Amino acid sequence: MTVIAPDWSPSAPLQRLDPSWANAVGVELAVLRLDLLDPLISGNKWFKLKHHLEQAAAQGARGLISLGGAHSNHLHALAAAGQRFGFASVGLLRGAPQDTPTVRDLQAFGMTLHWLDHGAYRARHQVGFWAPWLQRYPGFHAVPEGGGGLPGALGCAALRDMLQRQLSTIGWADSDAWWLAVGSGTTLAGLVLAEAGRRPVYGALAVPERYGIATQVREVLREAGAADQGYRLVPAARGGFARSDDELLAFMQQCEAETAMPLEPVYTAKALLALREAVQGGYVARGSRLVFVHTGGLQGRRAALRSCRLNQDGYTQA
Ligand SMILES: Cc1ncc(COP(=O)(O)O)c(C=O)c1O
């Protein structure tokens, strides 16, 4: 069986978000709720996968193979898409075998899993990494970690139209800027390409700066023939990727209580906390209208919050 590009163009709602810290200084927020896109293929993942799937279909590929960690939102969406749209999926997982809620879902969705020790996984960017896997899975299309690269970014450009279509539903004639969490920088690069300088895109880095995301974003923009401008990366990793702390967890709980919008601590809560810091630090002008992208990831929350315990003040580190 070969991969068929699905005819599926889901849309996510744009909603007003009124946290007290934004109201207090006259900054207006809206959120593009990609977490509500679909119960399984949620967040920014579908957009990052779309062009990879189209490429795979055009090549007559027999399935898709990709890689990620034991809580990977990307593999989760890929496996769910495989089950939904009838294509085979293979996931290469980092480290020793683990039993996480995500891994159990991958298996239930029918993804074939292989565990790579850290050394083997580190080689993922090297030329020739995929060759033995494509020998083992002939005719499969390899998708880079996180659905990254220019094809991933091009799929995310659709988010601009999604916003444009819905601005009037929240009574806005326009918005001033985007704000979103950044892992590989693919989603940010897609928005930068779509905006072509019209609205700035602010990316809150959920990974440390030494991961070289700035270079990766520049590379995608260069490959697309676009100028390296129209965006800014803001440090927001708070001590490391997937590290949480009491302030983050308290913010997350307070924000959820105030807005009824679920967050997770790895990407979306860090990005929104970085936005609060920018707003409270006076870096966002009164009267600004910002669109926060809820990039999903709530499936990963099951494990992320397991390592924290609840007390009467909220979540704290276990
Ligand atoms: C929930 C969530 N938000 C944001 C991101 C960051 O997206 P990108 O890698 O496109 O920067 C990711 C990672 O892919 C993610 O899983």
The ligand as an SDF file (V2000), in Angstrom:
LIG
                    3D

 16 16  0  0  0  0  0  0  0  0999 V2000
    3.6480   21.3290   21.8490 C   0  0  0  0  0  0  0  0  0  0  0  0
    4.7550   21.8840   21.0420 C   0  0  0  0  0  0  0  0  0  0  0  0
    4.8460   23.2050   20.9110 N   0  0  0  0  0  0  0  0  0  0  0  0
    5.8390   23.7790   20.2080 C   0  0  0  0  0  0  0  0  0  0  0  0
    6.7890   23.0130   19.5830 C   0  0  0  0  0  0  0  0  0  0  0  0
    7.8720   23.6880   18.8160 C   0  0  0  0  0  0  0  0  0  0  0  0
    7.6500   23.6100   17.4500 O   0  0  0  0  0  0  0  0  0  0  0  0
    8.8720   23.7820   16.4370 P   0  0  0  0  0  0  0  0  0  0  0  0
    9.7150   22.5490   16.5780 O   0  0  0  0  0  0  0  0  0  0  0  0
    8.2280   23.8920   15.1310 O   0  0  0  0  0  0  0  0  0  0  0  0
    9.6200   24.9930   16.8640 O   0  0  0  0  0  0  0  0  0  0  0  0
    6.7610   21.6140   19.6940 C   0  0  0  0  0  0  0  0  0  0  0  0
    7.8050   20.7690   19.0790 C   0  0  0  0  0  0  0  0  0  0  0  0
    7.7430   20.3200   18.0480 O   0  0  0  0  0  0  0  0  0  0  0  0
    5.7070   21.0340   20.4340 C   0  0  0  0  0  0  0  0  0  0  0  0
    5.6120   19.6970   20.5640 O   0  0  0  0  0  0  0  0  0  0  0  0
  1  2  1  0
  2  3  1  0
  2 15  2  0
  3  4  2  0
  4  5  1  0
  5  6  1  0
  5 12  2  0
  6  7  1  0
  7  8  1  0
  8  9  2  0
  8 10  1  0
  8 11  1  0
 12 13  1  0
 12 15  1  0
 13 14  2  0
 15 16  1  0
M  END
$$$$
